[in-house]
Each structure stands twice: as C-alpha cells, then as structure tokens.
Amino acid sequence: MSDLTWNTTYYRQVVAYDQQGNQTTSELWSFTTMPFPAVAYLFSRTTEDNTEIYAADASGQYIRQLTNHPGRDVYPRLSPNRQWVAFVSDRDGKQQLYTMKTDGSEMSQITSLPLAGYHHYGEGFCWSPDGGQLLYSHYNKLYRIDSDGTNLTEVATAPEGYHFKAVDWSGVSKKIVAQVVSSDISDTDFYLMNEDGSNPELLLDSITNRLEHPSFSVDGKQLLFTQDVSGFDSPIGRQLDARIFTLDLVTEQMTNLSSDRPNGFNDLNPRFSPNGAQIVFEHTSNEEGTLKNIWVMDADGQNRQQLFSQGEMPYR
C-alpha cells in the first residue's frame, strides 16, 4: 500500500458477491501507521511555482510536507523546544509570520505588521532563546512579539538609509546579531547589540563583498555567515562566489569553510546543527534560475555531502 498518512488508523474489510448478487463480508481488520519520526530538518521546496514547507527525520529517509497553500511558505524554523515551527507566508498578500506544530497542525498567523524592507524575502526573523517570543524585521525597525501574537514591542532602529533584514538571538551571550541592507543589495552590514536593542556596534561591513545570513553558534562565541568574495556588484542580486565563514567574536578571526567547494557554485543559508558539530546549507550553481540543493558538512568545513535535492532555506 502507498500514499498512507502518518499516525493514522486504517480499516479494511473484504466484501464478496456471488452471481446471484448475494453478499458476504469478512471480519474488520485495522492497522495504524507509525508516527512521523522526530523532526530533525526543515526546508522549503518549490514545485510547479508553489513553495511549501517540508520536514525530515535525522536519517533523511522520511520527508513530510507540512503546508499546502498557493501562497509562498518559506524559512521554516524550529522553536527551541523543537515542538513548533515558525515560518513566513504571503498567503494574505504580505509576508507574515505563522506558527504550527511540527506535524503541520494548529497553524496560526502571528503578525499583522508584515516582514518587509529592502530586498527582504522572508528571512528576517528568529525565535527568542526561550521560545516565548519571535524577533522580526519591518523596514528600519526590529520588533519583538509574543508567540501567541500579542505584545508587539519595538526593539531597535536601523542606521539611516538602511533596513533590517536577517536576525539571530543568542541565549548564551544575550546578544542579537542583525543584518542591515541599503537599497543597493550589495551594501550590507552586520550589527551586534544587547538583546533589548541597546548598544548596537558595527561588527562587519560588506565594502564590496556582500554579506548574508548571520547566525550564532550554539555557545554564542562564533558567528556563521556567507560572503560573496567575488566583489561582483549585481543590481539584481546575483552572487558569483558566495562562501560560508565563521567569525570568532572574541579573537575576531575569520575562517573560510567553503575552501573545498567547486568553482561556479554558491554556498548559502548556513545554520549550525543543535549540537554544533555540523552545518546545514544550500549549495547551488551561480547561474540564475538553477535549482538549490541542501547539503551538510562538519563544523570545520570537511565531509561535504548532499542531503536533499530541490530544497532551500534549511533549518536543523
């Protein structure tokens, strides 16, 4: 049998007829399918111009589609207790935050003030370390909102001429890292601030090499991000040589983790695994319009291998 649903009881009965139309039935049999394994990976996948969110177990053997809507559902992120998924959807016409259980149930819209800004594709949010709130970007403002959609609070304002884009929040260092971008998509900077938005300090500036996707290591001591080292300034945002780097926030040493990546490709959207031992990321040709695949590597950049084909925006 195929196309069965997880954690569902199915009933079967045989009904037989003879040539005279007499009927007899068998006893009723039933079986219950297994629950979906614990979710280890989340990602988005686009098929026939429709982008949905998927979950996968640690082995990558089992994949389950969590959303099913004509809207664009992107950037799924597990809550700290790994029971909830936050994601962005434009199903109401604007990019809003939603949450759902890891099986796709109990879906709820969290925001009414949308995620928006220069070159904002939905990546500008994160969970609070305790899972009780979400931090997200709206033009030149950062906001914090309770996970039930209440208590919207302004946290920070971007420098003049810039909008917030991607953010992350470390419960260990009690810091927020925020990416800002101008109307020029290559003009990007990273700021480090206290978790209440105070004392922002410039951490990295792009100069000519575009910065994207900042996130903290598990211990809050390193910053993971991508940088297009080609220096190519494309008005449509094309990157030619995006690589994954770590920045040690104590020694300020930067390490290139994409040294083994072939030429002509980009590494994008990296995230540390929960134990910090691996990094999951997108790997794709730098040609416009090519499909993205999801790869994994050790935290030192070794042992690169593909996990899922036709997937992007991974979270682990």
ZATITI-550581 format. One record per residue (C-alpha): residue number from 0; residue in three letters; chain; x, y, z. Coordinates in nm, 2 decimals, always signed. Example, Ala and Ser with C-alpha at 12.3 -4.5 7.8 and 13.67 -1.06 7.14 Angstrom:
BEGIN
 kolro bavex bavo      X      Y      Z
     0   ALA    A  +1.23  -0.45  +0.78
     1   SER    A  +1.37  -0.11  +0.71
END
This chain:
BEGIN
 kolro bavex bavo      X      Y      Z
     0   MET    A  +0.00  +0.00  +0.00
     1   SER    A  +0.12  +0.35  -0.07
     2   ASP    A  +0.02  +0.72  +0.00
     3   LEU    A  -0.07  +0.64  +0.36
     4   THR    A  -0.08  +0.91  +0.63
     5   TRP    A  +0.14  +0.90  +0.93
     6   ASN    A  -0.01  +0.81  +1.27
     7   THR    A  -0.34  +0.71  +1.12
     8   THR    A  -0.56  +0.40  +1.17
     9   TYR    A  -0.69  +0.23  +0.86
    10   TYR    A  -0.97  -0.02  +0.84
    11   ARG    A  -1.01  -0.30  +0.58
    12   GLN    A  -1.29  -0.54  +0.50
    13   VAL    A  -1.35  -0.78  +0.22
    14   VAL    A  -1.70  -0.78  +0.06
    15   ALA    A  -1.78  -1.08  -0.18
    16   TYR    A  -2.07  -1.12  -0.42
    17   ASP    A  -2.18  -1.43  -0.60
    18   GLN    A  -2.35  -1.45  -0.94
    19   GLN    A  -2.70  -1.41  -0.79
    20   GLY    A  -2.60  -1.09  -0.61
    21   ASN    A  -2.57  -1.24  -0.26
    22   GLN    A  -2.32  -1.06  -0.04
    23   THR    A  -2.10  -1.17  +0.24
    24   THR    A  -1.84  -0.97  +0.44
    25   SER    A  -1.53  -1.06  +0.62
    26   GLU    A  -1.43  -0.95  +0.97
    27   LEU    A  -1.30  -0.60  +1.00
    28   TRP    A  -0.92  -0.56  +1.01
    29   SER    A  -0.73  -0.25  +1.11
    30   PHE    A  -0.38  -0.12  +1.14
    31   THR    A  -0.22  +0.20  +1.25
    32   THR    A  +0.07  +0.37  +1.07
    33   MET    A  +0.38  +0.48  +1.26
    34   PRO    A  +0.41  +0.84  +1.40
    35   PHE    A  +0.63  +1.06  +1.20
    36   PRO    A  +0.99  +1.04  +1.35
    37   ALA    A  +1.12  +1.34  +1.54
    38   VAL    A  +1.18  +1.63  +1.31
    39   ALA    A  +1.55  +1.70  +1.25
    40   TYR    A  +1.54  +1.91  +0.94
    41   LEU    A  +1.31  +2.17  +0.79
    42   PHE    A  +1.33  +2.32  +0.45
    43   SER    A  +1.13  +2.47  +0.16
    44   ARG    A  +1.08  +2.32  -0.18
    45   THR    A  +0.93  +2.47  -0.49
    46   THR    A  +0.73  +2.26  -0.73
    47   GLU    A  +0.52  +2.39  -1.02
    48   ASP    A  +0.58  +2.75  -0.89
    49   ASN    A  +0.44  +2.67  -0.55
    50   THR    A  +0.67  +2.68  -0.24
    51   GLU    A  +0.58  +2.47  +0.06
    52   ILE    A  +0.75  +2.36  +0.38
    53   TYR    A  +0.88  +2.01  +0.45
    54   ALA    A  +1.01  +1.82  +0.75
    55   ALA    A  +1.26  +1.53  +0.75
    56   ASP    A  +1.39  +1.29  +1.01
    57   ALA    A  +1.75  +1.27  +1.12
    58   SER    A  +1.83  +1.00  +0.86
    59   GLY    A  +1.67  +1.20  +0.57
    60   GLN    A  +1.48  +0.88  +0.48
    61   TYR    A  +1.14  +1.02  +0.57
    62   ILE    A  +1.01  +1.35  +0.43
    63   ARG    A  +0.67  +1.50  +0.51
    64   GLN    A  +0.50  +1.81  +0.36
    65   LEU    A  +0.37  +2.04  +0.63
    66   THR    A  +0.20  +2.32  +0.43
    67   ASN    A  -0.03  +2.31  +0.13
    68   HIS    A  -0.13  +2.65  +0.01
    69   PRO    A  -0.10  +2.86  -0.31
    70   GLY    A  +0.10  +3.12  -0.11
    71   ARG    A  +0.48  +3.12  -0.08
    72   ASP    A  +0.57  +2.94  +0.25
    73   VAL    A  +0.94  +2.99  +0.34
    74   TYR    A  +1.21  +3.00  +0.60
    75   PRO    A  +1.08  +2.74  +0.85
    76   ARG    A  +1.25  +2.75  +1.19
    77   LEU    A  +1.21  +2.51  +1.48
    78   SER    A  +1.14  +2.65  +1.83
    79   PRO    A  +1.40  +2.59  +2.10
    80   ASN    A  +1.18  +2.30  +2.24
    81   ARG    A  +1.15  +2.16  +1.88
    82   GLN    A  +0.77  +2.14  +1.92
    83   TRP    A  +0.68  +2.43  +1.70
    84   VAL    A  +0.77  +2.57  +1.36
    85   ALA    A  +0.77  +2.94  +1.27
    86   PHE    A  +0.77  +3.04  +0.91
    87   VAL    A  +0.68  +3.32  +0.67
    88   SER    A  +0.39  +3.31  +0.42
    89   ASP    A  +0.25  +3.57  +0.18
    90   ARG    A  -0.09  +3.39  +0.18
    91   ASP    A  -0.27  +3.71  +0.29
    92   GLY    A  -0.08  +3.92  +0.03
    93   LYS    A  +0.20  +4.03  +0.26
    94   GLN    A  +0.49  +3.84  +0.43
    95   GLN    A  +0.35  +3.75  +0.77
    96   LEU    A  +0.48  +3.52  +1.05
    97   TYR    A  +0.29  +3.20  +1.12
    98   THR    A  +0.35  +2.91  +1.36
    99   MET    A  +0.24  +2.55  +1.35
   100   LYS    A  +0.31  +2.22  +1.53
   101   THR    A  +0.58  +2.00  +1.37
   102   ASP    A  +0.32  +1.79  +1.21
   103   GLY    A  +0.16  +2.09  +1.04
   104   SER    A  -0.14  +2.12  +1.27
   105   GLU    A  -0.25  +2.41  +1.49
   106   MET    A  -0.14  +2.67  +1.23
   107   SER    A  -0.18  +3.04  +1.34
   108   GLN    A  -0.09  +3.38  +1.20
   109   ILE    A  +0.12  +3.57  +1.45
   110   THR    A  +0.18  +3.91  +1.29
   111   SER    A  -0.04  +4.17  +1.13
   112   LEU    A  +0.26  +4.41  +1.08
   113   PRO    A  +0.44  +4.23  +0.80
   114   LEU    A  +0.81  +4.14  +0.75
   115   ALA    A  +0.92  +4.39  +0.49
   116   GLY    A  +1.21  +4.61  +0.38
   117   TYR    A  +1.48  +4.64  +0.12
   118   HIS    A  +1.55  +4.30  -0.05
   119   HIS    A  +1.35  +4.12  +0.21
   120   TYR    A  +1.24  +3.77  +0.11
   121   GLY    A  +1.12  +3.65  +0.45
   122   GLU    A  +1.44  +3.56  +0.63
   123   GLY    A  +1.42  +3.84  +0.88
   124   PHE    A  +1.31  +3.66  +1.20
   125   CYS    A  +1.41  +3.42  +1.47
   126   TRP    A  +1.28  +3.26  +1.79
   127   SER    A  +1.37  +3.40  +2.13
   128   PRO    A  +1.60  +3.17  +2.33
   129   ASP    A  +1.32  +3.05  +2.55
   130   GLY    A  +1.07  +3.01  +2.26
   131   GLY    A  +0.82  +3.25  +2.41
   132   GLN    A  +0.87  +3.53  +2.16
   133   LEU    A  +0.98  +3.60  +1.80
   134   LEU    A  +1.21  +3.88  +1.68
   135   TYR    A  +1.14  +4.01  +1.33
   136   SER    A  +1.23  +4.30  +1.10
   137   HIS    A  +0.99  +4.56  +0.94
   138   TYR    A  +1.17  +4.81  +0.73
   139   ASN    A  +1.41  +5.00  +0.96
   140   LYS    A  +1.26  +4.86  +1.28
   141   LEU    A  +1.32  +4.54  +1.48
   142   TYR    A  +1.02  +4.42  +1.67
   143   ARG    A  +0.96  +4.15  +1.94
   144   ILE    A  +0.62  +3.98  +1.96
   145   ASP    A  +0.49  +3.70  +2.19
   146   SER    A  +0.45  +3.37  +2.02
   147   ASP    A  +0.07  +3.40  +2.05
   148   GLY    A  +0.07  +3.73  +1.85
   149   THR    A  +0.04  +3.97  +2.15
   150   ASN    A  +0.27  +4.23  +2.30
   151   LEU    A  +0.43  +4.38  +1.99
   152   THR    A  +0.73  +4.58  +2.11
   153   GLU    A  +0.99  +4.79  +1.92
   154   VAL    A  +1.35  +4.68  +1.99
   155   ALA    A  +1.58  +4.87  +1.76
   156   THR    A  +1.61  +5.12  +1.47
   157   ALA    A  +1.85  +5.06  +1.18
   158   PRO    A  +2.10  +5.33  +1.08
   159   GLU    A  +1.97  +5.59  +0.84
   160   GLY    A  +1.93  +5.47  +0.48
   161   TYR    A  +1.92  +5.10  +0.59
   162   HIS    A  +1.66  +4.84  +0.66
   163   PHE    A  +1.69  +4.54  +0.88
   164   LYS    A  +1.70  +4.20  +0.71
   165   ALA    A  +1.82  +3.88  +0.88
   166   VAL    A  +1.85  +3.84  +1.26
   167   ASP    A  +1.95  +3.59  +1.52
   168   TRP    A  +1.94  +3.59  +1.90
   169   SER    A  +2.18  +3.40  +2.13
   170   GLY    A  +2.05  +3.30  +2.47
   171   VAL    A  +2.41  +3.23  +2.59
   172   SER    A  +2.57  +3.56  +2.51
   173   LYS    A  +2.24  +3.76  +2.55
   174   LYS    A  +2.31  +3.93  +2.21
   175   ILE    A  +2.13  +3.99  +1.89
   176   VAL    A  +2.30  +4.00  +1.55
   177   ALA    A  +2.12  +4.19  +1.28
   178   GLN    A  +2.19  +4.23  +0.91
   179   VAL    A  +2.11  +4.57  +0.76
   180   VAL    A  +2.09  +4.65  +0.39
   181   SER    A  +2.05  +4.96  +0.18
   182   SER    A  +1.86  +5.00  -0.15
   183   ASP    A  +2.18  +4.85  -0.30
   184   ILE    A  +2.16  +4.48  -0.23
   185   SER    A  +2.54  +4.45  -0.21
   186   ASP    A  +2.56  +4.72  +0.06
   187   THR    A  +2.51  +4.50  +0.37
   188   ASP    A  +2.64  +4.53  +0.73
   189   PHE    A  +2.62  +4.32  +1.05
   190   TYR    A  +2.55  +4.48  +1.39
   191   LEU    A  +2.58  +4.33  +1.73
   192   MET    A  +2.36  +4.46  +2.01
   193   ASN    A  +2.22  +4.37  +2.35
   194   GLU    A  +1.90  +4.16  +2.35
   195   ASP    A  +1.70  +4.47  +2.44
   196   GLY    A  +1.84  +4.65  +2.13
   197   SER    A  +2.08  +4.88  +2.32
   198   ASN    A  +2.44  +4.94  +2.24
   199   PRO    A  +2.45  +4.84  +1.87
   200   GLU    A  +2.80  +4.81  +1.73
   201   LEU    A  +2.92  +4.76  +1.38
   202   LEU    A  +3.05  +4.40  +1.35
   203   LEU    A  +3.12  +4.36  +0.98
   204   ASP    A  +3.07  +4.57  +0.68
   205   SER    A  +3.04  +4.45  +0.32
   206   ILE    A  +3.26  +4.71  +0.15
   207   THR    A  +3.24  +4.53  -0.19
   208   ASN    A  +3.18  +4.17  -0.07
   209   ARG    A  +2.81  +4.11  +0.01
   210   LEU    A  +2.73  +3.96  +0.35
   211   GLU    A  +2.42  +3.74  +0.42
   212   HIS    A  +2.26  +3.50  +0.67
   213   PRO    A  +2.42  +3.57  +1.01
   214   SER    A  +2.36  +3.32  +1.29
   215   PHE    A  +2.52  +3.23  +1.62
   216   SER    A  +2.70  +2.91  +1.71
   217   VAL    A  +2.54  +2.71  +2.00
   218   ASP    A  +2.77  +2.87  +2.25
   219   GLY    A  +2.73  +3.22  +2.11
   220   LYS    A  +3.10  +3.26  +2.06
   221   GLN    A  +3.10  +3.24  +1.68
   222   LEU    A  +2.90  +3.40  +1.40
   223   LEU    A  +2.82  +3.19  +1.09
   224   PHE    A  +2.75  +3.38  +0.77
   225   THR    A  +2.81  +3.40  +0.39
   226   GLN    A  +3.02  +3.64  +0.19
   227   ASP    A  +3.04  +3.68  -0.18
   228   VAL    A  +3.42  +3.71  -0.22
   229   SER    A  +3.40  +3.78  -0.60
   230   GLY    A  +3.33  +4.15  -0.54
   231   PHE    A  +3.06  +4.13  -0.81
   232   ASP    A  +2.80  +4.41  -0.77
   233   SER    A  +2.48  +4.29  -0.94
   234   PRO    A  +2.18  +4.51  -0.93
   235   ILE    A  +1.96  +4.20  -0.94
   236   GLY    A  +2.14  +4.03  -0.65
   237   ARG    A  +2.33  +3.76  -0.84
   238   GLN    A  +2.62  +3.62  -0.64
   239   LEU    A  +2.92  +3.46  -0.81
   240   ASP    A  +3.13  +3.32  -0.53
   241   ALA    A  +2.94  +3.31  -0.20
   242   ARG    A  +3.12  +3.11  +0.07
   243   ILE    A  +3.05  +3.02  +0.43
   244   PHE    A  +3.26  +3.18  +0.70
   245   THR    A  +3.28  +3.18  +1.08
   246   LEU    A  +3.38  +3.48  +1.28
   247   ASP    A  +3.52  +3.43  +1.63
   248   LEU    A  +3.36  +3.70  +1.83
   249   VAL    A  +3.65  +3.70  +2.08
   250   THR    A  +3.96  +3.69  +1.86
   251   GLU    A  +3.79  +3.84  +1.55
   252   GLN    A  +3.94  +3.56  +1.34
   253   MET    A  +3.75  +3.47  +1.02
   254   THR    A  +3.76  +3.12  +0.88
   255   ASN    A  +3.66  +3.02  +0.53
   256   LEU    A  +3.46  +2.69  +0.55
   257   SER    A  +3.39  +2.67  +0.17
   258   SER    A  +3.75  +2.61  +0.06
   259   ASP    A  +3.66  +2.27  -0.09
   260   ARG    A  +3.36  +2.40  -0.28
   261   PRO    A  +3.40  +2.38  -0.66
   262   ASN    A  +3.42  +2.69  -0.87
   263   GLY    A  +3.10  +2.83  -1.02
   264   PHE    A  +2.88  +2.75  -0.72
   265   ASN    A  +2.75  +2.93  -0.42
   266   ASP    A  +2.71  +2.81  -0.05
   267   LEU    A  +2.42  +2.99  +0.11
   268   ASN    A  +2.19  +3.00  +0.41
   269   PRO    A  +2.41  +2.81  +0.66
   270   ARG    A  +2.29  +2.70  +1.01
   271   PHE    A  +2.47  +2.51  +1.29
   272   SER    A  +2.32  +2.18  +1.40
   273   PRO    A  +2.18  +2.18  +1.76
   274   ASN    A  +2.50  +2.02  +1.89
   275   GLY    A  +2.73  +2.25  +1.69
   276   ALA    A  +2.90  +1.96  +1.51
   277   GLN    A  +2.76  +2.02  +1.17
   278   ILE    A  +2.64  +2.29  +0.94
   279   VAL    A  +2.35  +2.25  +0.70
   280   PHE    A  +2.33  +2.49  +0.40
   281   GLU    A  +2.22  +2.55  +0.04
   282   HIS    A  +2.45  +2.46  -0.24
   283   THR    A  +2.37  +2.58  -0.59
   284   SER    A  +2.53  +2.69  -0.92
   285   ASN    A  +2.58  +3.06  -0.95
   286   GLU    A  +2.37  +3.06  -1.27
   287   GLU    A  +2.04  +3.24  -1.24
   288   GLY    A  +1.74  +3.02  -1.20
   289   THR    A  +1.92  +2.70  -1.11
   290   LEU    A  +1.77  +2.46  -0.85
   291   LYS    A  +1.91  +2.46  -0.50
   292   ASN    A  +2.00  +2.15  -0.30
   293   ILE    A  +2.06  +2.11  +0.07
   294   TRP    A  +2.40  +1.99  +0.19
   295   VAL    A  +2.57  +1.92  +0.52
   296   MET    A  +2.93  +1.94  +0.63
   297   ASP    A  +3.13  +1.92  +0.95
   298   ALA    A  +3.17  +2.24  +1.15
   299   ASP    A  +3.53  +2.27  +1.02
   300   GLY    A  +3.41  +2.25  +0.66
   301   GLN    A  +3.51  +1.89  +0.59
   302   ASN    A  +3.29  +1.60  +0.47
   303   ARG    A  +3.06  +1.79  +0.25
   304   GLN    A  +2.76  +1.58  +0.12
   305   GLN    A  +2.42  +1.63  -0.03
   306   LEU    A  +2.12  +1.57  +0.20
   307   PHE    A  +1.81  +1.67  -0.01
   308   SER    A  +1.77  +1.76  -0.37
   309   GLN    A  +1.55  +2.05  -0.48
   310   GLY    A  +1.54  +2.22  -0.13
   311   GLU    A  +1.64  +2.55  +0.02
   312   MET    A  +1.62  +2.76  +0.34
   313   PRO    A  +1.73  +2.47  +0.56
   314   TYR    A  +1.70  +2.46  +0.93
   315   ARG    A  +1.82  +2.20  +1.17
END
